[in-house]
Amino acid sequence: MNITVTLIAQMAAFIVMIMLVKKFLWGPVSGLLEARQKRIADGLAAAEKGKHEQELAEKRAKETLKESKSQAADIIAQAQKRASEIVEEAKDNARGEADRIVAAANAEIATEVNQAKEHLREQVSVLVMTAASQVLKREIDAKAHEKIIKDVAAKI
């Protein structure tokens, strides 16, 4: 055989081989590579988007935490204010109750003083009658002289 025919046959076989590789191998492999590149690009975009969303979520979490701390401080301040008000109300109530108890005690003391004075007047009148009876050596009729004895006791 001749070298030219062999070379032409080899070139024809090579061209057929390139066409077959291009049709059956290169096309599907290229499609797979492009699909893989697209998936990788989508994954990178999703990762970037997720990173951005994570940063936003962290910012929102920090803002929420600041707001919560502020609200907690406000609640604590209100609770302390209310506690002070309750203490003041309790003090006022205690003062009012103490004043009422003192007034009741003063009224009771005044009543007891009046009762003691009345009892003392009665005893003084008995003592006066006893003393007068011994001085005069006779018995004084208490019923007959009751008005006089009451007048004297009232002056004492």
ZIGI-V747566 format. One record per residue. N is the residue number from 0. RES is the residue in three letters. NEAR is the number of other ideal C-beta (glycine too) atoms within 12 Angstrom. Layout:
# ZIGI-V747566
n:N res:RES near:NEAR
n:N res:RES near:NEAR
This chain:
# ZIGI-V747566
n:0 res:MET near:9
n:1 res:ASN near:8
n:2 res:ILE near:9
n:3 res:THR near:10
n:4 res:VAL near:11
n:5 res:THR near:12
n:6 res:LEU near:13
n:7 res:ILE near:14
n:8 res:ALA near:15
n:9 res:GLN near:15
n:10 res:MET near:14
n:11 res:ALA near:14
n:12 res:ALA near:14
n:13 res:PHE near:14
n:14 res:ILE near:14
n:15 res:VAL near:15
n:16 res:MET near:16
n:17 res:ILE near:15
n:18 res:MET near:15
n:19 res:LEU near:14
n:20 res:VAL near:16
n:21 res:LYS near:15
n:22 res:LYS near:14
n:23 res:PHE near:14
n:24 res:LEU near:15
n:25 res:TRP near:16
n:26 res:GLY near:15
n:27 res:PRO near:14
n:28 res:VAL near:15
n:29 res:SER near:16
n:30 res:GLY near:13
n:31 res:LEU near:14
n:32 res:LEU near:14
n:33 res:GLU near:14
n:34 res:ALA near:14
n:35 res:ARG near:14
n:36 res:GLN near:14
n:37 res:LYS near:14
n:38 res:ARG near:14
n:39 res:ILE near:14
n:40 res:ALA near:14
n:41 res:ASP near:14
n:42 res:GLY near:14
n:43 res:LEU near:14
n:44 res:ALA near:14
n:45 res:ALA near:14
n:46 res:ALA near:14
n:47 res:GLU near:14
n:48 res:LYS near:14
n:49 res:GLY near:14
n:50 res:LYS near:14
n:51 res:HIS near:14
n:52 res:GLU near:14
n:53 res:GLN near:14
n:54 res:GLU near:14
n:55 res:LEU near:14
n:56 res:ALA near:14
n:57 res:GLU near:14
n:58 res:LYS near:14
n:59 res:ARG near:14
n:60 res:ALA near:14
n:61 res:LYS near:14
n:62 res:GLU near:14
n:63 res:THR near:14
n:64 res:LEU near:14
n:65 res:LYS near:14
n:66 res:GLU near:14
n:67 res:SER near:14
n:68 res:LYS near:14
n:69 res:SER near:14
n:70 res:GLN near:14
n:71 res:ALA near:14
n:72 res:ALA near:14
n:73 res:ASP near:14
n:74 res:ILE near:14
n:75 res:ILE near:14
n:76 res:ALA near:14
n:77 res:GLN near:14
n:78 res:ALA near:14
n:79 res:GLN near:14
n:80 res:LYS near:14
n:81 res:ARG near:14
n:82 res:ALA near:14
n:83 res:SER near:14
n:84 res:GLU near:14
n:85 res:ILE near:14
n:86 res:VAL near:14
n:87 res:GLU near:14
n:88 res:GLU near:14
n:89 res:ALA near:14
n:90 res:LYS near:14
n:91 res:ASP near:14
n:92 res:ASN near:14
n:93 res:ALA near:14
n:94 res:ARG near:14
n:95 res:GLY near:14
n:96 res:GLU near:14
n:97 res:ALA near:14
n:98 res:ASP near:14
n:99 res:ARG near:14
n:100 res:ILE near:14
n:101 res:VAL near:14
n:102 res:ALA near:14
n:103 res:ALA near:14
n:104 res:ALA near:14
n:105 res:ASN near:14
n:106 res:ALA near:14
n:107 res:GLU near:14
n:108 res:ILE near:14
n:109 res:ALA near:14
n:110 res:THR near:14
n:111 res:GLU near:14
n:112 res:VAL near:14
n:113 res:ASN near:14
n:114 res:GLN near:14
n:115 res:ALA near:14
n:116 res:LYS near:17
n:117 res:GLU near:18
n:118 res:HIS near:15
n:119 res:LEU near:17
n:120 res:ARG near:22
n:121 res:GLU near:21
n:122 res:GLN near:16
n:123 res:VAL near:22
n:124 res:SER near:28
n:125 res:VAL near:18
n:126 res:LEU near:18
n:127 res:VAL near:26
n:128 res:MET near:28
n:129 res:THR near:17
n:130 res:ALA near:15
n:131 res:ALA near:22
n:132 res:SER near:17
n:133 res:GLN near:13
n:134 res:VAL near:12
n:135 res:LEU near:14
n:136 res:LYS near:9
n:137 res:ARG near:10
n:138 res:GLU near:15
n:139 res:ILE near:22
n:140 res:ASP near:14
n:141 res:ALA near:20
n:142 res:LYS near:12
n:143 res:ALA near:11
n:144 res:HIS near:20
n:145 res:GLU near:16
n:146 res:LYS near:13
n:147 res:ILE near:19
n:148 res:ILE near:26
n:149 res:LYS near:20
n:150 res:ASP near:14
n:151 res:VAL near:19
n:152 res:ALA near:25
n:153 res:ALA near:16
n:154 res:LYS near:12
n:155 res:ILE near:17
